[in-house]
Amino acid sequence: MRLFWHEVKTEQKLYWRSRELAFFTFALPIVIFFLIGSVYGHDTIDGAKGSHYLLAGMLGYGVTATAFAGLSIVIVVRREGGILKRLRGTPLPAWAYIGAVLTSTIFVFALEAIALVLLGRAVFDVPLPTHVFSLVVALLLSALTFTALGLALTAVVRSAEGSSAVVNAVYLPMVFISGSFFSPHSFPEFLRAIAAVLPLTYVIKLVRDITLHGAQIWDRPGSVAVLAAWGLVGLVAARQGFRWEPRQD
């Protein structure tokens, strides 16, 4: 465990020293929340104040940016740079390294979620969550699901140079189609059909039900089951496709 916590501290130092990574995965969702909230934060969307409605979408955007996009890009860059291969030759166990990376990633998202909630309260008068436990569990489940999917995605990306392009091509359309920025009720039928199978749709729906409608997480077993299923798919795919050595093909 000593090696594990040492690696967690190392991962945190590496994350915050990478200004580009910290900006695009941690700060950008906060900036976008402020900008979009300033535009239509006082409008009414699906019966709720725009800023209140938007907060759940930004939490969903944050979890994909941090636990999915940022994680997968970092892993691919380290793999193709030979860092993961060299780590396998050190006393650090594989489980400790992967666990430390995931723990550091989830910790960053936790800080981001707190920042988003506080920003919503301070700038847009969004009420603080009343069901804190349910919200924390929902966000933790979301983070675990997307870290598993992020690790699985690394098996698809073949080069460090192409990592950003591949990841952005996957997660940016998902963010829009799932309704992070807008209400999906106005989308064409085919986009709503796609959204119905995306995990981020259920993250946003679950968080909105908790924050806007006062639901507890156990009141939404359907959304929880979909996220758990996607997490299991990601875990199985990651176990089968994860590589420690650079791809040769």
C-alpha positions in Angstrom: 0.0 0.0 0.0 2.9 2.3 0.6 3.9 2.1 -3.1 0.3 2.6 -4.1 -0.1 5.9 -2.1 3.3 7.0 -3.3 2.2 6.5 -6.9 -1.1 8.4 -6.2 1.0 11.4 -5.0 3.2 11.1 -8.1 0.2 11.0 -10.4 -1.2 14.1 -8.8 2.1 16.0 -9.3 2.2 14.9 -13.0 -1.4 15.9 -13.6 -1.1 19.4 -12.2 2.3 20.0 -13.8 0.7 19.3 -17.2 -1.0 22.7 -17.8 -2.7 21.6 -21.0 -4.1 18.4 -19.5 -5.3 20.3 -16.4 -7.0 23.0 -18.4 -8.8 20.8 -20.9 -10.0 18.2 -18.4 -10.4 20.2 -15.2 -10.8 23.8 -16.0 -12.6 23.8 -19.4 -15.9 22.3 -18.1 -15.9 25.0 -15.4 -15.3 27.7 -18.0 -18.0 26.4 -20.3 -20.5 26.2 -17.4 -19.8 29.9 -16.7 -20.1 30.9 -20.3 -23.2 29.0 -21.2 -24.8 29.7 -17.9 -24.2 33.4 -18.4 -26.1 33.2 -21.8 -29.2 31.2 -20.9 -28.8 30.6 -17.2 -32.0 32.5 -16.4 -34.1 30.8 -19.1 -36.5 28.0 -18.4 -35.6 24.6 -19.7 -37.9 21.6 -19.2 -39.6 23.4 -16.3 -36.3 24.3 -14.5 -34.1 27.3 -14.4 -31.5 27.1 -17.1 -28.5 27.2 -14.8 -30.0 24.5 -12.5 -30.6 22.3 -15.6 -27.1 23.0 -17.0 -25.2 22.0 -13.8 -26.0 18.3 -14.3 -24.9 18.4 -17.9 -21.6 20.0 -16.9 -21.0 17.4 -14.3 -21.5 14.8 -17.0 -19.2 16.7 -19.4 -16.7 16.9 -16.6 -16.6 13.1 -15.9 -16.1 12.4 -19.6 -13.4 15.0 -20.0 -11.5 13.8 -16.9 -12.2 10.1 -16.4 -12.6 9.1 -20.1 -10.8 11.5 -22.5 -7.9 12.7 -20.3 -7.3 9.2 -18.8 -7.2 7.4 -22.2 -4.9 10.0 -23.8 -2.4 9.9 -20.9 -2.3 6.1 -20.9 -1.7 5.9 -24.7 1.0 8.5 -24.6 2.8 6.7 -21.8 2.4 3.3 -23.5 3.7 4.5 -26.9 6.5 6.4 -25.1 7.7 3.1 -23.5 6.9 4.4 -20.0 4.4 1.6 -19.2 6.8 -1.0 -20.4 9.6 0.3 -18.1 7.2 0.5 -15.2 6.6 -3.3 -15.5 10.3 -3.7 -14.7 10.0 -1.8 -11.4 8.9 -3.1 -8.0 5.6 -1.3 -8.5 2.8 -3.9 -9.0 0.6 -3.5 -12.0 -2.5 -3.3 -9.8 -0.9 -0.5 -7.7 -0.1 1.6 -10.8 -3.5 1.2 -12.5 -5.2 1.7 -9.1 -3.2 4.9 -8.4 -4.0 6.3 -11.9 -7.7 5.7 -11.4 -7.7 7.0 -7.9 -5.9 10.2 -9.0 -8.3 10.6 -11.9 -11.4 10.2 -9.7 -9.9 12.6 -7.1 -9.5 15.3 -9.8 -13.1 14.8 -10.9 -14.2 15.1 -7.3 -12.5 18.5 -7.1 -14.0 19.5 -10.4 -17.5 18.5 -9.3 -17.2 20.5 -6.1 -16.0 23.5 -8.1 -18.9 23.2 -10.5 -21.5 23.0 -7.6 -19.9 26.0 -5.8 -19.7 28.0 -9.0 -23.4 27.3 -9.7 -24.3 28.4 -6.2 -22.1 31.6 -6.2 -22.8 32.9 -9.7 -26.1 31.4 -10.8 -27.8 30.9 -7.4 -28.2 27.1 -8.0 -29.3 25.5 -4.7 -26.9 23.2 -3.0 -27.8 19.5 -3.4 -30.1 18.2 -0.7 -29.4 14.5 -1.3 -25.6 14.7 -1.0 -25.1 11.0 -0.5 -27.1 10.0 -3.6 -25.3 12.6 -5.7 -21.8 11.5 -4.5 -22.6 7.8 -5.2 -24.0 8.7 -8.6 -20.9 10.7 -9.5 -18.6 8.0 -8.2 -20.5 5.3 -10.2 -20.2 7.6 -13.3 -16.5 8.1 -12.8 -15.8 4.4 -12.3 -17.8 3.6 -15.5 -16.0 6.1 -17.6 -12.5 5.2 -16.3 -13.2 1.6 -17.3 -14.4 2.8 -20.7 -11.3 5.1 -21.0 -9.0 2.2 -20.3 -10.9 0.1 -22.9 -10.5 2.9 -25.5 -6.7 2.7 -25.2 -6.8 -0.6 -27.0 -8.3 1.1 -30.1 -5.8 4.0 -30.3 -2.7 2.9 -32.1 -0.4 5.9 -31.7 0.3 8.8 -29.4 -0.1 11.2 -32.2 -3.5 10.0 -33.0 -4.8 9.7 -29.4 -6.3 13.2 -29.2 -8.1 12.8 -32.5 -9.6 9.4 -31.8 -10.6 10.3 -28.2 -12.2 13.6 -29.3 -14.0 11.9 -32.1 -15.6 9.6 -29.6 -16.3 11.8 -26.6 -17.2 15.2 -28.1 -20.2 13.9 -30.1 -21.3 11.9 -27.1 -21.3 15.1 -24.9 -23.5 16.9 -27.4 -25.9 14.1 -28.2 -26.3 13.2 -24.5 -27.6 16.7 -23.7 -24.7 18.1 -21.7 -25.3 21.6 -23.2 -28.9 21.5 -24.4 -32.1 19.7 -23.8 -32.2 16.5 -25.9 -36.0 16.8 -26.2 -35.6 19.1 -29.2 -33.2 16.7 -31.0 -34.2 14.8 -34.2 -35.6 11.3 -33.6 -32.4 9.6 -34.8 -30.2 11.6 -32.4 -32.5 10.7 -29.5 -32.3 7.0 -30.5 -28.5 7.3 -30.3 -28.6 9.1 -27.0 -30.8 6.4 -25.5 -27.8 3.9 -25.7 -25.0 6.3 -24.6 -23.8 6.0 -20.9 -23.5 9.8 -20.5 -27.2 10.2 -21.2 -27.9 8.2 -18.0 -25.3 10.0 -16.0 -26.9 13.3 -16.8 -30.4 11.9 -16.3 -29.5 10.4 -12.9 -27.8 13.6 -11.7 -30.7 15.8 -12.9 -33.2 13.5 -11.1 -31.3 13.8 -7.9 -30.6 17.6 -8.1 -33.7 18.8 -9.7 -36.4 16.4 -8.7 -35.2 15.3 -5.2 -34.8 11.6 -6.2 -32.6 9.3 -4.3 -30.2 7.1 -6.3 -32.1 3.9 -5.3 -35.2 5.5 -6.8 -33.6 5.2 -10.3 -32.5 1.6 -10.6 -32.8 1.7 -14.4 -30.2 4.4 -14.8 -27.9 2.8 -12.3 -28.2 -0.6 -14.1 -27.3 1.0 -17.5 -24.2 2.7 -16.0 -23.2 -0.5 -14.2 -23.6 -2.5 -17.4 -21.5 0.0 -19.4 -18.8 -0.1 -16.7 -18.8 -3.9 -16.8 -18.4 -3.8 -20.6 -15.5 -1.3 -20.3 -13.9 -3.5 -17.6 -14.0 -6.6 -19.7 -12.8 -4.8 -22.8 -10.0 -3.2 -20.8 -8.8 -6.5 -19.4 -8.7 -8.0 -22.8 -7.2 -5.1 -24.8 -5.0 -3.2 -22.4 -1.3 -3.2 -23.4 1.8 -2.3 -21.5 4.1 -2.3 -24.5 3.9 0.1 -27.5 1.9 -1.2 -30.4 4.0 -2.6 -33.3 1.2 -2.8 -35.9 
